């Protein structure tokens, strides 16, 4: 099995990765949203739209500072 990040041989301790570094890179991708699991539930899309509409209609000072 090869590491999904760098394609080197996987090491049992970090499987399916070759090292802690590659495992951390993968975790960072999940945490930053680069990876996502798609949902087929219609309710999920509605919840996202409701949350987005709420955020756009009630901006906070924190939201405004992120735009600059």
C-alpha positions as CSV (number, residue, x, y, z in Angstrom):
1,X,0.0,0.0,0.0
2,X,1.3,3.4,-0.8
3,X,0.9,6.7,1.1
4,X,-2.0,8.7,-0.3
5,X,-0.1,11.9,0.2
6,X,3.4,11.2,-1.2
7,X,3.0,7.7,-2.7
8,X,5.9,6.2,-0.7
9,X,5.4,2.8,1.0
10,X,3.1,3.0,4.0
11,X,4.6,2.3,7.5
12,X,2.5,0.2,9.9
13,X,2.7,2.8,12.7
14,X,1.1,5.5,10.5
15,X,-0.9,3.3,8.1
16,X,-2.1,4.2,5.5
17,X,0.5,6.9,5.6
18,X,4.3,6.7,5.4
19,X,5.0,9.1,8.3
20,X,3.5,11.4,10.9
21,X,4.2,14.3,8.5
22,X,1.9,12.8,5.8
23,X,-0.7,11.9,8.4
24,X,-0.7,15.5,9.6
25,X,-0.9,16.9,6.1
26,X,-4.0,14.7,5.5
27,X,-5.6,15.9,8.8
28,X,-4.9,19.5,7.8
29,X,-6.8,18.9,4.6
30,X,-9.8,17.6,6.5
31,X,-9.7,20.5,9.0
32,X,-9.4,23.1,6.3
33,X,-12.3,21.7,4.3
34,X,-10.2,20.6,1.3
35,X,-11.8,17.2,1.8
36,X,-15.5,16.8,2.3
37,X,-18.0,14.0,2.4
38,X,-20.9,14.7,0.2
39,X,-24.4,14.3,1.6
40,X,-27.4,13.2,-0.4
41,X,-29.9,14.2,2.3
42,X,-32.1,17.1,1.1
43,X,-32.4,18.3,4.7
44,X,-28.6,19.0,4.8
45,X,-28.8,21.3,1.9
46,X,-31.7,23.2,3.4
47,X,-29.9,23.6,6.7
48,X,-26.8,25.0,4.9
49,X,-29.0,27.4,3.0
50,X,-30.7,28.5,6.2
51,X,-27.4,29.0,8.0
52,X,-26.0,31.0,5.0
53,X,-29.0,33.2,4.8
54,X,-28.8,33.9,8.6
55,X,-25.1,34.7,8.4
56,X,-25.6,37.1,5.4
57,X,-28.6,38.8,7.1
58,X,-26.9,39.2,10.5
59,X,-23.2,40.0,9.9
60,X,-21.1,40.4,13.1
61,X,-18.0,42.5,13.6
62,X,-15.9,39.3,13.2
63,X,-17.5,38.6,9.8
64,X,-16.7,42.1,8.6
65,X,-13.1,41.9,9.7
66,X,-12.7,38.6,7.7
67,X,-13.5,40.5,4.5
68,X,-10.5,42.8,4.7
